[in-house]
Amino acid sequence: MTPSGPGAPGGPPAASGGKRPTGRDVARLAGVSQAAVSLVLSGGDTGHRVSDATRQRIREAADALGYRPQAAGRQLRLGRSGMVLLAVPNLLGPFFGRVLTGVHAEAGPLGLAVVVSSGWDAATLADAAATGRFDGLLICSPDDGQLGGLPADTPAVLLDADPARHPDRPTVELDMAGGVRAAVGHLAALGHRRIGHLRSTLSAHTFRVRHAAFESAAAGLEVLEVGVPLNEGASAGVAAGRALLGRPDRPHAVLCDDDVLASGLYRAAAELGLRIPEDLSVAGIDNIPVAELLAPPLTTVDLPGEALGRAGVTALATLLRGTPPPAVPPLETRLIVRGSTAPAG
């Protein structure tokens, strides 16, 4: 077995004297000053005092050496725990796994530990804020009743939420409307004039945006919609798919509010003897791993969950330093065309 890691042949240089790597070792490997290392790894570079290329070089050097900031002393001085809470609607949801990946990637270099919670409500969040166990909260895709009891002075950043509804909270949005418009436009460009929509019935900003964008993009087309209780997963998609595709005026193209619903629609189509995409074009939203495993692979809107998580941590770290984070433009979504959509017959 070939040795690897700091000090191995062809690997990064070892820390001084074989000891635990220090910020000085990172600076030496990255070819920068120790002050730049401290600025980047403490999260203090949000003012663009360090270039993106230098920031990346410092983080790569830290990873190569296995360096982690000594956060405990700083946290003790500041009266902090070094822990942040990421609250997601469903811990098993594949999209939220992507968000968690981005949160971890950004939190580690900042010396922050992440605790994940799902199934939370307003009271749970208020309790988490009041106990002082967490320095701050990252709240992803909240529904309309989950933020009412959150104390105003709690450091919190909202992800995939409505900035107009919570103007005093830093918010990182996705360009959800742009993604939905791209999906509907793709189906229309293929010649489909009767389009179905499996839409979530959850009362959350993210789904209101999807519904409004769908209605706008489908103006002039014949639209058939079925509401689906999204928390019931693929089985709800199967039931809704049977109802939609069993109609005498069934659509020949369907957009689903997420890829799990789309997987259920695939099963309903198979039960009814409909081929995808020959008899039915299907598109989803999320681009979770199952999208590529379906047969045929699913055309879907990619939501950058990892980027959402990273941007959220960056904003929260800025907030914890007592500085309002700068506004972040909605993160770009994109349509990924695969084999589940085809021209209208």
C-alpha positions as CSV (number, residue, x, y, z in Angstrom):
1,M,0.0,0.0,0.0
2,T,1.4,3.4,-1.0
3,P,1.5,5.8,1.9
4,S,-0.4,9.1,1.5
5,G,-1.0,12.3,3.5
6,P,1.3,14.9,4.8
7,G,4.9,14.0,4.5
8,A,4.3,11.0,2.2
9,P,6.3,10.8,-1.1
10,G,4.4,12.9,-3.6
11,G,2.0,14.2,-0.9
12,P,1.8,17.5,0.8
13,P,4.6,18.6,3.2
14,A,4.2,17.5,6.8
15,A,3.6,20.0,9.5
16,S,6.7,21.3,11.4
17,G,8.3,18.5,13.4
18,G,5.5,16.0,12.6
19,K,3.2,17.9,15.0
20,R,-0.4,18.9,14.5
21,P,-0.5,21.3,11.5
22,T,-0.8,24.9,12.3
23,G,-2.0,28.0,10.4
24,R,1.6,28.8,9.7
25,D,2.0,25.4,7.9
26,V,-1.1,26.1,5.8
27,A,0.2,29.6,4.9
28,R,3.6,28.0,3.8
29,L,1.9,25.4,1.6
30,A,-0.6,27.9,0.1
31,G,2.1,30.5,-0.4
32,V,0.2,33.2,1.4
33,S,0.5,35.2,4.7
34,Q,-0.6,33.7,8.0
35,A,-3.0,36.6,8.3
36,A,-4.7,35.6,5.1
37,V,-5.1,32.0,6.4
38,S,-6.7,33.3,9.6
39,L,-9.0,35.6,7.7
40,V,-10.3,32.9,5.3
41,L,-10.6,30.0,7.8
42,S,-12.3,32.2,10.4
43,G,-14.9,33.2,7.8
44,G,-13.8,36.8,7.8
45,D,-13.2,37.1,4.1
46,T,-16.7,37.9,3.1
47,G,-15.7,41.5,2.3
48,H,-13.6,40.2,-0.7
49,R,-10.3,41.2,0.9
50,V,-9.0,37.8,-0.3
51,S,-9.5,36.7,-4.0
52,D,-11.5,33.6,-4.8
53,A,-8.4,31.9,-6.2
54,T,-6.4,32.6,-3.0
55,R,-9.3,31.5,-0.8
56,Q,-9.6,28.2,-2.7
57,R,-5.8,27.7,-2.4
58,I,-5.9,28.2,1.3
59,R,-8.8,25.8,1.8
60,E,-7.1,23.1,-0.4
61,A,-3.9,23.5,1.6
62,A,-5.8,23.2,4.9
63,D,-7.5,20.0,3.6
64,A,-4.2,18.5,2.4
65,L,-2.6,19.0,5.8
66,G,-5.7,18.0,7.8
67,Y,-5.7,21.4,9.5
68,R,-8.7,22.5,11.4
69,P,-8.9,25.9,13.3
70,Q,-8.6,25.7,17.0
71,A,-12.1,27.0,17.5
72,A,-12.7,26.0,21.2
73,G,-10.8,28.9,22.8
74,R,-12.4,31.4,20.4
75,Q,-15.9,30.0,21.1
76,L,-15.3,30.1,24.9
77,R,-14.2,33.8,24.7
78,L,-17.3,34.7,22.6
79,G,-19.7,32.6,24.7
80,R,-20.6,30.3,21.8
81,S,-21.0,26.6,21.5
82,G,-19.6,26.3,18.0
83,M,-22.8,24.5,16.9
84,V,-25.4,25.4,14.4
85,L,-28.8,23.8,13.8
86,L,-29.9,22.9,10.3
87,A,-33.7,22.4,10.2
88,V,-35.1,20.6,7.2
89,P,-38.6,19.4,6.5
90,N,-37.7,15.8,5.9
91,L,-34.3,14.3,6.9
92,L,-34.8,11.5,4.3
93,G,-35.5,13.9,1.4
94,P,-32.7,13.5,-1.1
95,F,-32.6,17.2,-1.9
96,F,-32.1,18.1,1.7
97,G,-29.2,15.6,1.8
98,R,-27.6,17.8,-0.9
99,V,-28.2,20.9,1.2
100,L,-26.5,19.2,4.2
101,T,-23.5,18.3,2.1
102,G,-23.0,21.9,1.2
103,V,-23.5,23.0,4.9
104,H,-20.9,20.6,6.1
105,A,-18.4,21.6,3.4
106,E,-18.6,25.2,4.4
107,A,-19.1,24.8,8.2
108,G,-16.0,22.7,8.8
109,P,-13.4,25.2,7.8
110,L,-15.2,27.8,9.9
111,G,-14.9,25.6,13.0
112,L,-18.6,25.1,13.2
113,A,-20.4,21.8,13.9
114,V,-23.7,21.0,12.4
115,V,-26.7,19.3,14.0
116,V,-29.6,18.4,11.7
117,S,-33.3,18.3,12.7
118,S,-36.5,17.4,10.8
119,G,-40.1,17.4,11.7
120,W,-39.8,20.6,13.6
121,D,-42.4,23.3,14.3
122,A,-42.4,26.8,15.6
123,A,-42.2,25.7,19.2
124,T,-39.3,23.4,18.6
125,L,-37.3,26.1,16.9
126,A,-38.1,28.7,19.6
127,D,-36.9,26.2,22.2
128,A,-33.7,25.5,20.3
129,A,-33.1,29.3,20.1
130,A,-33.9,29.9,23.8
131,T,-31.6,27.2,25.3
132,G,-28.4,28.6,23.8
133,R,-27.3,25.2,22.6
134,F,-26.8,26.6,19.1
135,D,-25.0,29.7,17.9
136,G,-27.5,30.1,15.1
137,L,-30.1,28.4,12.9
138,L,-30.3,27.5,9.3
139,I,-33.9,26.9,8.4
140,C,-34.6,25.3,5.0
141,S,-37.9,25.4,3.0
142,P,-40.1,26.4,6.0
143,D,-43.9,26.1,5.7
144,D,-46.1,29.0,6.6
145,G,-46.5,28.1,10.3
146,Q,-43.0,27.2,11.4
147,L,-41.4,30.6,12.1
148,G,-43.9,32.4,14.1
149,G,-42.4,31.8,17.6
150,L,-38.8,32.4,16.7
151,P,-37.3,35.2,18.8
152,A,-36.4,38.2,16.8
153,D,-32.8,38.3,18.2
154,T,-32.0,34.7,17.2
155,P,-29.3,34.5,14.6
156,A,-31.0,32.7,11.7
157,V,-30.7,32.4,8.0
158,L,-33.6,31.1,5.8
159,L,-32.9,28.9,2.8
160,D,-35.4,28.5,0.0
161,A,-37.9,30.8,1.8
162,D,-39.9,33.9,1.1
163,P,-37.8,37.1,1.8
164,A,-40.9,39.3,1.6
165,R,-42.6,37.3,4.3
166,H,-39.5,37.5,6.6
167,P,-37.8,40.8,5.6
168,D,-35.7,40.9,8.8
169,R,-34.1,37.5,8.2
170,P,-31.3,36.9,5.8
171,T,-32.6,34.7,3.0
172,V,-30.9,32.6,0.3
173,E,-33.3,31.8,-2.5
174,L,-33.3,29.5,-5.5
175,D,-34.4,30.7,-8.9
176,M,-37.3,28.3,-8.7
177,A,-39.5,30.2,-11.1
178,G,-36.8,30.2,-13.8
179,G,-36.5,26.4,-13.5
180,V,-40.2,25.8,-13.8
181,R,-40.5,28.2,-16.8
182,A,-37.7,26.3,-18.5
183,A,-39.4,22.9,-17.9
184,V,-42.8,24.1,-19.2
185,G,-41.2,25.8,-22.1
186,H,-39.3,22.6,-23.0
187,L,-42.6,20.6,-23.1
188,A,-44.3,23.3,-25.1
189,A,-41.4,23.4,-27.6
190,L,-41.9,19.7,-28.1
191,G,-45.4,20.4,-29.3
192,H,-47.3,19.4,-26.2
193,R,-50.5,21.5,-25.8
194,R,-52.2,19.6,-23.0
195,I,-49.9,19.5,-20.0
196,G,-50.6,17.9,-16.6
197,H,-49.2,19.1,-13.3
198,L,-48.7,17.0,-10.2
199,R,-48.5,19.8,-7.6
200,S,-47.7,19.7,-3.9
201,T,-50.4,20.8,-1.5
202,L,-47.9,21.8,1.2
203,S,-48.3,25.5,2.3
204,A,-44.7,26.6,1.7
205,H,-43.2,29.4,-0.3
206,T,-41.2,27.1,-2.6
207,F,-44.4,25.4,-3.9
208,R,-46.3,28.7,-4.3
209,V,-43.5,29.9,-6.5
210,R,-43.6,26.6,-8.5
211,H,-47.4,26.9,-9.0
212,A,-47.4,30.5,-10.0
213,A,-44.5,29.9,-12.5
214,F,-46.3,26.9,-13.9
215,E,-49.5,28.8,-14.5
216,S,-47.7,31.7,-16.1
217,A,-45.6,29.6,-18.3
218,A,-48.5,27.4,-19.4
219,A,-50.8,30.4,-20.3
220,G,-52.5,29.5,-23.6
221,L,-52.1,25.7,-23.0
222,E,-54.6,23.3,-21.7
223,V,-53.7,22.5,-18.1
224,L,-54.8,19.5,-15.9
225,E,-53.7,19.7,-12.3
226,V,-53.8,17.2,-9.4
227,G,-52.9,18.2,-5.9
228,V,-50.6,15.7,-4.1
229,P,-49.7,15.4,-0.3
230,L,-46.0,15.5,-0.9
231,N,-45.1,14.0,2.5
232,E,-46.6,10.7,1.4
233,G,-43.8,10.2,-1.1
234,A,-43.8,8.1,-4.3
235,S,-47.1,6.3,-3.3
236,A,-48.9,9.6,-3.5
237,G,-47.4,10.1,-6.9
238,V,-48.7,6.7,-8.0
239,A,-52.2,7.6,-6.8
240,A,-52.2,11.0,-8.4
241,G,-50.8,9.6,-11.6
242,R,-53.6,7.1,-11.9
243,A,-56.2,9.8,-11.4
244,L,-54.5,12.1,-14.0
245,L,-53.6,9.5,-16.6
246,G,-56.9,7.6,-16.3
247,R,-58.9,10.6,-17.6
248,P,-60.3,10.3,-21.1
249,D,-58.6,13.7,-21.9
250,R,-55.3,12.7,-20.2
251,P,-52.3,14.9,-20.9
252,H,-49.5,13.7,-23.0
253,A,-46.9,15.6,-20.9
254,V,-46.7,16.1,-17.1
255,L,-44.5,18.3,-14.9
256,C,-44.2,17.0,-11.3
257,D,-43.3,19.2,-8.4
258,D,-40.5,16.9,-7.4
259,D,-38.7,13.8,-8.7
260,V,-40.2,11.5,-6.1
261,L,-43.6,12.3,-7.5
262,A,-42.3,11.7,-11.0
263,S,-41.1,8.2,-10.0
264,G,-44.6,7.5,-8.8
265,L,-46.0,8.7,-12.1
266,Y,-43.7,6.3,-13.9
267,R,-45.3,3.4,-12.1
268,A,-48.8,4.7,-12.8
269,A,-48.0,5.0,-16.5
270,A,-46.7,1.5,-16.6
271,E,-49.8,0.1,-14.9
272,L,-51.9,1.8,-17.6
273,G,-49.7,0.5,-20.4
274,L,-48.3,4.0,-21.3
275,R,-44.7,4.2,-22.6
276,I,-42.4,7.0,-21.5
277,P,-41.7,9.1,-23.6
278,E,-43.5,7.6,-26.6
279,D,-47.0,8.0,-25.0
280,L,-46.2,10.4,-22.2
281,S,-43.4,13.0,-21.6
282,V,-42.5,13.5,-17.9
283,A,-40.4,16.2,-16.2
284,G,-39.6,16.7,-12.6
285,I,-37.9,19.1,-10.2
286,D,-34.9,18.5,-7.9
287,N,-32.5,16.3,-9.9
288,I,-32.0,13.8,-7.0
289,P,-30.0,10.6,-7.7
290,V,-33.1,8.6,-8.6
291,A,-33.7,10.8,-11.7
292,E,-30.8,9.2,-13.6
293,L,-31.8,5.7,-12.4
294,L,-35.3,5.8,-13.8
295,A,-35.9,4.1,-17.1
296,P,-35.8,6.3,-19.2
297,P,-33.7,8.8,-17.2
298,L,-35.8,11.8,-16.0
299,T,-35.7,15.2,-17.5
300,T,-35.7,17.5,-14.5
301,V,-34.8,20.9,-13.1
302,D,-31.6,20.8,-11.1
303,L,-31.8,22.7,-7.8
304,P,-28.3,23.5,-6.5
305,G,-28.7,22.1,-3.0
306,E,-25.0,22.1,-2.2
307,A,-24.6,25.7,-3.2
308,L,-27.7,26.6,-1.2
309,G,-26.1,25.1,1.9
310,R,-22.8,26.7,1.4
311,A,-24.3,30.2,0.9
312,G,-26.4,29.7,4.0
313,V,-23.4,28.9,6.2
314,T,-21.5,31.9,4.8
315,A,-24.4,34.2,5.6
316,L,-24.8,32.8,9.1
317,A,-21.1,33.1,9.9
318,T,-21.3,36.8,8.9
319,L,-24.3,37.3,11.0
320,L,-22.6,35.7,14.0
321,R,-19.8,38.2,13.7
322,G,-22.5,41.0,14.2
323,T,-22.5,42.1,10.5
324,P,-25.6,41.9,8.3
325,P,-24.7,39.6,5.4
326,P,-24.9,41.0,1.9
327,A,-28.0,40.1,-0.2
328,V,-27.4,37.0,-2.3
329,P,-29.1,36.9,-5.7
330,P,-31.3,33.8,-6.3
331,L,-29.1,30.7,-7.1
332,E,-29.3,29.6,-10.6
333,T,-31.4,26.5,-11.5
334,R,-31.1,24.7,-14.8
335,L,-33.1,22.2,-16.9
336,I,-31.4,18.9,-17.5
337,V,-33.0,17.2,-20.6
338,R,-32.9,13.4,-20.5
339,G,-34.8,10.6,-22.1
340,S,-38.2,11.1,-20.5
341,T,-39.4,13.8,-22.8
342,A,-40.0,13.6,-26.6
343,P,-41.9,15.5,-29.3
344,A,-45.7,15.2,-29.3
345,G,-46.9,12.4,-31.5
